[in-house]
Amino acid sequence: MAWFLGLGITGVVLLVLSLLLDGVLEGVLSAVDAFDALDGLLSLPVVAAFVSMFGFSGAIALETTGWGVAGAIGAGVPAGAVTGWFAYRLGRALTDDRSGAAPRDEDLVGLAGSVVTSIPAGGYGEVLVRLSGLPVKLAARSEVPVARGAEVWVEQALSSTAVSVRVVER
C-alpha cells in the first residue's frame, strides 16, 4: 500500500511542479520528434494526473478489496488513464480557446484619449487611450498642434503603435 500512496503523492508533487515550472517537461520532450506526434499526451499535468490517480486508486482498491496487488494495479491503470485523458482534454480546451482575440488596428479608431506628450503640427507626440479597458500609450500625429492634457479622438490607425488624432471640441 505504501507504494501506491507514494505514487499518488508523487503525482500530486508533479502536478505542483507542472504549475511552477510551466512547460519544462514539454521543452525537454520536444527535442525528440516522436513526442511531437503525441501533441500533449505526455505533458507534465497529464503524467501527474495519471500517476496520482493510479496511486490513490490502487491504494483504495488494495485496502477495500481482497484483490491483492494485481487487482489494485488493474483498478489503478484505468482510473489513471481516464484522469490523464481528462487532464489532456482540459489542457487542449484551455490552449485552443480563441475567445480573447487580439485587438486589431481598426479597434483603435474612435477611441478617446488624452495627450501625454504634446503633438507638434505634422509631427509626432504621444496619447494615452483605453483599449479593452487597458491603458495603451501610442505615438500620435495631428494636423494641428495639440497641447499636453488635451482630449483627442483617434481618427485613423497609422500602424499598430501610431495613430492620427483630432482634438475633441466641446
N, C-alpha and C positions, 0 to 999 in steps of 0.2 A: 504494500500500500504506500510505503514511503516513496517508492519510485514514481508512482502515479501522481502523488501530491507534489513531488519535486518537479515533475514535468508541468503540472498545472501552474505552479508558482513561477517556473521558468518562462512559460508562455506569457504570464502577466508582466514579468520583468521585460521580456522582449517587446511587448506592446508599449510599455512606458518608454523604452529606448527608441521605438519607432516614432513616438511623438517628439522626443527630444532630438534625435539625430536626423529626422526627416529626410529620407531618401538615400542614406548612406549605403544600405544593402543593395538598393537598385543601382547605384553607381558602380559598385563592385561587380554585380552580376551583368551589367550591360556590356562589360568587356568581352563576354562570351556571347557570340552571335546566337547560339541555340536558345539562350534565355530571352532574347528579344521576341521570339515567336510566342513565348508564353504570355506576353502582354500583361504583366502584373500579377500573374498567378503565384509567383514566388516573391512577392513584396513582403516586407517585414511585418506589416499588420496581418496579412493573410497567414503567414507562417506562425505568428504569435497566436492568432485565433485558433488555428488547428492544434498547436501544441498544448495550449491551456485547456481547451475543451476536451482533447484526448486524455490529458492527465486527470482532470477533475471527473470526467465521466467514467474513466477506468477505475478511479478510487471509489466512486459511489457504487459502481457495479460490483467491485470486489468486496465491499463491505456489506452490501444489502442482499447479495445473491450468493449462491453456492457454486457459481460458475468457475471460480478459480482465475488464474492469470490469463489463460487463453480466452475465457469469456469476457474478462474485463477489457482485453485488447479488442475483442470482437465488438464490444459496445462502444469503446472509445474511438475507434477509427471512423465509423460512420458519423458519430456526433462531431468529431473534429473536422471531417470533410464538409459537412453541412455548414458548420460555423465558419470555416475558411471560405466557403463559397459565398456566404452572406457578406463576409468582410470584403471579398473581392468585388461583389456587385455594388456594395455601398461605396467603395473606393472609386469604381468606374462611374457611378452616378454623380459623385462629387466632382470628379475631374472632367466629366463630359458636360457639366452644367453650362449652358450658354445663355443663361438669363441675364447676366450682367455684361451686356455688350459695351465695348469701349466707345467713348464719345468720338464723334467724327467732327471734322472742321465745320460742317453745316450746323452742328449743335451750338456753335458759338454765336451765330448770327441772331441778333435780337436780345442778347443778354445786356443787362445794365451793369455798370461798374463805376469805379472811381479811379481817377488818375493818381498814381503814386509817384511817378517821375514826369515832370512837365513835358509836353509834346510840342516841339517847335513846328512851324508851318512846313509841311512837306518832309519833316524828319520823324525820327522815332523817339518815343517815350515809353512809359510802362503804365498799364492799367491792371486793376485787380477786379476780377469778376467772380461770380459764384456759378460753377458748373456742376450740376448734380449735387448741389448742397456743399460743395467743397470750394474753398478759395483757390483761384488759379491766377497767377501773375503772367501777363502776356506782354510782348512788345506791341506797341500801338503806334499807328500813323494817323495823321489827320490833315485835312486841307488847310485848317486854320490853327494858330497856336492855341493850346489848351493848358491852363494853369493846373498846378498840383491841387488835388482835392475836388476838382470839378467832376460832376456826374456826367457819364457818357453812355451811349448806346453803341453796341457793336453792329456796324453796317455790313462788313464783309470779312470773311476769314481769308487772309493772305497766305497763311500756312498754318500748321498745327500749333505754332507758337507766336504768330503775329496776326494782328487784326487791324482793320480800318475802322475808326470810330468817328462819331459826331457828338457834339455837345447836346445835352438834354436841355431844351428850352422850356421854362415854366411860365 
